Amino acid sequence: MTLDDLRPGLRHSQTIIVGEALTVPAVAAAFTGFADMPPVFATAFMVGFVEWTCIEALRPYLGPHQRTVGTHIDMGHTAATPIGMRVTAEVELIAVEGRRLRFRAECRDEVEVIGIGFHERAVIDGEKFLERVRRKGGGNVRGV
């Protein structure tokens, strides 16, 4: 399979179990204001989970040096999920415009839909991308 084989309608899903490391207080490792928040599945991690699900959906279509990067996210997080519950992300590719890809995404726990929205990714040449980032950062970027 190659990028030329990508078509709207591609679907992929993944399931995780919410552990303490995926809760709102865990975000405090980077942003301290989250430390005293309720221990439920964090929106930040839900977004990351959707991105990861899209990455895995696309993996079979990418060449050795190709990667995808997130370019836009529009997700609502409508319900809290406690520690120990399973969350499934389901994504569907709804548009392919050259190297730009648009997905519809839905996350649900064992009880209800907890998030719904859209995510866009762009296909890049990993080496060229990192070279541009290295130039921007003065050479302080590691490879993929």
HELIX and SHEET records of a PDB file:
HELIX    1   1 LEU A    3  ASP A    5  5                                   3    
HELIX    2   2 GLU A   20  LEU A   22  5                                   3    
HELIX    3   3 VAL A   24  ALA A   29  5                                   6    
HELIX    4   4 THR A   32  PHE A   34  5                                   3    
HELIX    5   5 THR A   43  LEU A   58  1                                  16    
HELIX    6   6 ARG A   59  TYR A   61  5                                   3    
HELIX    7   7 GLY A  126  GLY A  137  1                                  12    
SHEET    1   A 5 ARG A  11  ILE A  17  0                                        
SHEET    2   A 5 ARG A  86  GLU A  97 -1                                        
SHEET    3   A 5 ARG A 100  ASP A 109 -1                                        
SHEET    4   A 5 VAL A 113  ASP A 125 -1                                        
SHEET    5   A 5 GLN A  66  HIS A  77 -1                                        
END                                                                             
